[in-house]
């Protein structure tokens, strides 16, 4: 069994997901993990697929998606490694405020300094309002109250509002 990462990026149109997953399904591929979104009219998808097909066969089968130049498709091998389970609880980091450079890098650095791992992150800019939402796994030894205070102090310097709250494990 081979595990592959398949990325598809390009101008959005109906049917991209159906086309890519259909090709992979016909090759006996099983979707293990995926994320898909539209960013400013462009579609971005990353799939982790296990399959008995070799990487060359998957690349060849997906090549037709990129023929007209509107999509870029790539396939890479993913080493099979044990999946690390979070040692502590999961949190939701929310940031809202006026847009400016450095919001993501500055606040994610605070999370990293506390040993936190960001497992999902999305941002949106609506006019002047910048919104960041991130799922964060903290190590069991981390103090979420101390991290929340450091995030608030940093956010105040950036001119944004921030909150860190536990995620309900039943919702995930």
C-alpha positions in Angstrom: 0.0 0.0 0.0 1.3 3.4 -1.0 0.3 6.7 0.7 0.3 9.7 -1.5 -0.4 13.4 -1.1 -2.4 14.9 -4.0 -2.7 18.6 -4.4 -5.0 20.4 -6.8 -4.8 24.2 -7.1 -6.3 26.5 -9.6 -9.3 28.5 -10.9 -12.5 27.2 -9.2 -15.2 25.4 -11.2 -17.9 22.9 -10.4 -16.8 19.2 -10.4 -13.1 19.4 -9.4 -13.7 17.3 -6.2 -15.8 14.8 -8.0 -13.2 14.5 -10.8 -10.2 14.1 -8.6 -11.8 11.7 -6.1 -13.4 9.7 -9.0 -10.0 9.1 -10.6 -8.5 8.1 -7.3 -11.5 5.8 -6.5 -11.1 4.1 -9.9 -7.5 3.4 -8.9 -8.6 1.8 -5.6 -7.5 4.9 -3.7 -8.9 5.5 -0.2 -9.1 9.1 1.1 -7.5 9.2 4.6 -7.3 12.9 5.1 -8.4 15.9 3.1 -8.8 19.6 3.1 -10.5 21.7 0.4 -11.3 25.3 0.2 -11.8 28.3 -2.2 -9.5 31.2 -1.8 -10.4 34.3 -3.8 -12.0 32.3 -6.6 -9.2 29.7 -6.6 -9.7 26.1 -5.5 -7.1 24.4 -3.2 -7.3 20.8 -2.2 -4.9 18.5 -0.4 -5.7 14.8 -0.2 -3.8 12.0 1.6 -4.7 8.8 -0.3 -3.7 5.2 0.3 -3.6 3.1 -2.8 -2.1 0.0 -4.4 -1.4 2.0 -7.6 2.1 3.4 -7.9 2.7 7.2 -7.9 3.3 7.3 -11.7 -0.1 5.7 -12.4 -1.8 8.2 -10.1 0.0 11.1 -11.8 -0.9 9.9 -15.2 -4.5 9.4 -14.3 -4.8 12.9 -12.8 -2.9 14.6 -15.7 -6.0 15.3 -17.7 -7.3 17.7 -14.9 -4.4 20.0 -15.7 -4.5 19.8 -19.5 -6.3 23.2 -20.1 -3.8 25.0 -17.7 -6.5 26.1 -15.2 -5.4 23.6 -12.6 -2.1 22.5 -11.2 -2.0 18.9 -10.0 0.8 17.2 -8.1 1.4 13.9 -6.4 4.0 13.1 -3.8 4.8 10.1 -1.7 4.1 10.4 2.0 6.2 8.3 4.3 4.1 6.0 6.5 4.8 7.1 10.1 2.9 6.6 13.3 0.4 9.4 13.8 1.1 11.3 17.0 -1.9 11.7 19.2 -2.2 15.0 21.0 -0.9 14.9 24.5 -3.3 17.5 25.8 -6.5 19.2 25.0 -7.5 21.0 21.9 -8.3 24.7 21.8 -9.8 27.2 19.3 -7.8 30.4 18.8 -9.9 33.2 17.4 -8.5 36.6 16.2 -10.5 39.5 14.9 -9.3 43.0 14.0 -8.0 45.5 11.5 -5.8 43.9 8.9 -2.1 44.4 9.0 1.0 42.4 8.2 2.4 40.0 10.8 -0.8 38.9 12.6 -0.5 35.2 11.7 3.3 34.9 12.2 3.3 36.8 15.5 0.4 35.0 17.1 1.4 31.5 15.9 4.9 32.1 17.2 3.4 32.6 20.7 1.5 29.3 20.3 4.7 27.5 19.2 6.7 28.9 22.1 4.2 27.3 24.4 4.7 23.9 22.6 1.3 24.2 20.9 0.7 22.6 17.5 -1.7 24.3 15.1 -3.7 21.5 13.4 -6.0 23.7 11.3 -5.9 27.4 10.4 -8.0 29.6 8.2 -8.1 33.3 7.7 -10.5 35.7 5.9 -10.2 39.4 5.0 -13.6 41.1 4.7 -13.0 44.8 3.9 -10.8 46.0 6.8 -11.7 43.1 9.1 -9.2 40.3 9.4 -10.4 37.0 11.0 -8.2 34.1 11.9 -9.5 30.7 13.3 -7.1 28.0 14.4 -7.4 24.7 16.1 -4.5 24.2 18.5 -3.3 21.1 20.3 -1.5 22.0 23.6 0.9 19.7 25.4 -0.5 18.4 28.7 2.1 20.4 30.6 1.1 23.7 29.0 -1.0 26.2 31.0 -3.7 27.4 28.8 -4.4 30.4 31.0 -0.8 31.6 30.7 -0.9 31.1 27.0 -4.2 33.0 26.7 -2.7 35.9 28.6 0.4 35.9 26.4 -1.8 35.9 23.3 -3.9 38.8 24.7 -0.8 40.8 25.4 0.6 40.2 21.9 -2.8 40.8 20.3 -3.0 44.2 22.1 0.3 45.2 20.5 -1.1 44.1 17.1 -4.4 46.0 17.6 -6.5 42.9 17.4 -8.8 40.9 19.7 -7.9 37.3 20.6 -9.6 34.4 22.5 -8.5 30.9 23.3 -11.1 28.5 24.4 -11.3 24.7 24.8 -12.8 22.7 21.9 -15.5 20.2 22.7 -14.0 16.8 21.8 -17.5 15.6 20.8 -17.7 18.3 18.1 -14.4 17.3 16.5 
